[in-house]
Structures are given as structure tokens and as C-alpha cells.
Amino acid sequence: MPTLKFIVAPEHADQRIDVFLAAQTKKSRTVVQEQLKNNRVSLNSRPLTKHSIRLQTGDEVSINFLEEEHPSLEPVEGPLNIIFEDEHLLVINKEQGVVVHPAAGHRGDTLVHHLLHYLGESHSFVASTSVRPGIVHRLDKGTSGVLLVAKTRYVQDALSHQFKEREVKKEYESLVWGKILREGVLKNPIGRDRVHRQKMSSKTSQGRSAETRFRPVEIFQSFTHLMVFPLTGRTHQIRVHLSEFGHSIVGDPTYGKGLTAKRSDEISAAIKESLLNLEHPFLHAHKLTFTHPVSKQVLQFEAPRPKTFDNVLDLLRKENSL
């Protein structure tokens, strides 16, 4: 699709850029915000990533959509590990390896396709209005754990607002390389890496504020079992923060160094064998606390760790006790 350019008329002054572009292009705000995140939007010839910027009369706004940015969604039968469900929302324990929604790098089988199949009889489900129907937050492909899904547009908007205002409490578990002896907080801003555009980094010219707190719960010879509390929700936030802190998540193919020769020399044969064929990082969304948009009850849900995560922890505990 060619680059589209618009001049802001007086009646659109002070309008948010994502709202303006959604109206001008006839695309959803979700699609427009995805283009912003991927550096496909410019304001007065300057690249822009923030969707909350307010426009002024005479501003020139351009957008160059990624190809196939709005794929058709068809129901696909697939597993859904449902923790809780009512007429308004679902809470799912997402498995490792499951992609949450279609994006530029993944058009095929996703959790959204499974939801369309499961909720096929629900006329209120927001499948026709978004490439991410019902999704109010996301977990990376390799991350497991508690995922919240809305069944109606009202609930989707209300829950999205809670995430935006940091009213949702998120608690993750991870296993990282090296010893972390005390709790702390990481605050490096996060944006697209200046060189590797598919990665996120604090080495960026357009980083957004990010905050991650952590607390060690078990310390081993070469690893630490961490509880992690992200106060913001930037893409790859936990993975980037911990990697740049010098303690990348075990099994992270993007931000970790893997099983280096030095690391191999420092761990036992049993641990080494358990890590050789890891497909996903040891990052698990353990607990989520939020307010139900309709009942106004404060709800809290937990999901058990994947077996691969538990197996490695058990091995480390046995070795630690020797």
C-alpha cells in the first residue's frame, strides 16, 4: 500500500493522532497503533511512535501500512485452557509457543483464531471490529500464564483502560542466569533497537518509560528464581530489562546468550541436559489481579508453571541441598 498523507483541518485540531488516522484510513485504532509501534507513521516528516500525540491545524500526517496489516480472521479449533469464564470475560492459562494474535510476522494459527471458534455463537464478541478481538493485553509467544480476554466491546475498553492506568497488578516468575541477591527496580526506557528493528532496547531514540520490580525467591549456584512485577507494559519489557541488567532469562533466544561454553562449565551435566533443547524462555505470568468491569469485584487468578520450568527448578533445588 502506498504512503498516505493527510493535512489536519481546523475541525480535527487537538485530536489524537491514532483517532485521526483511524477515521481517515477507515482502519481500527488497534491497526493504526500497530503501525505507530512499527515506525510506519510520520508527523511533519518526523517518525512517530506515540499514539497519544495531539494534532494541530496544518500538521502533515503520513502513514505507510505494513503489507497485509489486516488479515482475515477465520475460526480455528485449538486448545484453550480456561481458568475462569462468565458472560463478560475469560481468563486463560496460555501455553508456551502459542501466539496471541495475528501480526506482521505471524498470520496463521493464533489464540484469537481459537477464541473465534470457541465463541462462535457469541454475537457480542468483538471479532468483526478488530484484528485482536477481545485481547486487552498480550503475552509473548514463549511466555506462559494468565491471559485476560474480553467478550464484549465495553469490557474490552474497560479492561484496556485498567491496564493503561496501571490498575492491573501483574506478577511473573522467571529463571535467570546468575545470582541476584536482593530485590530491586529497573527503569530503563524501552523502544525499538536502533540497529535490530525486531528487537526492543533502551538504546533507542524514542524510548518509552518502563518500570520493572523484582524479588529473588530462590538463589542457586548459577541461577536465580525471580518474582517479577512489571508496572508498565512495554513490548518485551521484562526480557529487555533483565537482559540489560546482566541476568537474561534462561531460554530466551532473542535477549539471552544461550548455553555458552563458560556457562556449560559452571553447571552440572543434568542441568545442562535439561537446558539443551529449550524452545521457550522461563517466563511465566503467574498471577493477575484486576477489577471486574461489570460486577466491580476485585478478582485474582493464578496459573501453574509449565512442567519444563518445574522440572528444572526441582533439579536445581536437589543440587542446592547437597
HELIX and SHEET records of a PDB file:
HELIX    1   1 PRO A   10  HIS A   12  5                                   3    
HELIX    2   2 ILE A   17  THR A   25  1                                   9    
HELIX    3   3 ARG A   29  LYS A   37  1                                   9    
HELIX    4   4 LEU A  111  TYR A  118  1                                   8    
HELIX    5   5 VAL A  126  THR A  129  5                                   4    
HELIX    6   6 ARG A  153  LYS A  164  1                                  12    
HELIX    7   7 GLN A  237  GLU A  244  1                                   8    
HELIX    8   8 ALA A  261  GLU A  266  1                                   6    
HELIX    9   9 ALA A  269  LEU A  276  1                                   8    
HELIX   10  10 LYS A  307  ASN A  320  1                                  14    
SHEET    1   A 4 LEU A   4  ILE A   7  0                                        
SHEET    2   A 4 GLU A  60  ILE A  63 -1                                        
SHEET    3   A 4 VAL A  41  LEU A  43 -1                                        
SHEET    4   A 4 ARG A  46  LEU A  48 -1                                        
SHEET    1   B 8 ILE A  82  GLU A  85  0                                        
SHEET    2   B 8 LEU A  89  LYS A  94 -1                                        
SHEET    3   B 8 SER A 144  ALA A 150 -1                                        
SHEET    4   B 8 LEU A 283  THR A 291  1                                        
SHEET    5   B 8 LYS A 169  TRP A 177 -1                                        
SHEET    6   B 8 PHE A 223  PRO A 230 -1                                        
SHEET    7   B 8 THR A 212  ILE A 219 -1                                        
SHEET    8   B 8 GLY A 184  LEU A 186 -1                                        
SHEET    1   C 5 ILE A  82  GLU A  85  0                                        
SHEET    2   C 5 LEU A  89  LYS A  94 -1                                        
SHEET    3   C 5 SER A 144  ALA A 150 -1                                        
SHEET    4   C 5 LEU A 283  THR A 291  1                                        
SHEET    5   C 5 VAL A 298  GLU A 302 -1                                        
SHEET    1   D 2 GLY A 191  ARG A 192  0                                        
SHEET    2   D 2 MET A 200  SER A 201 -1                                        
END                                                                             
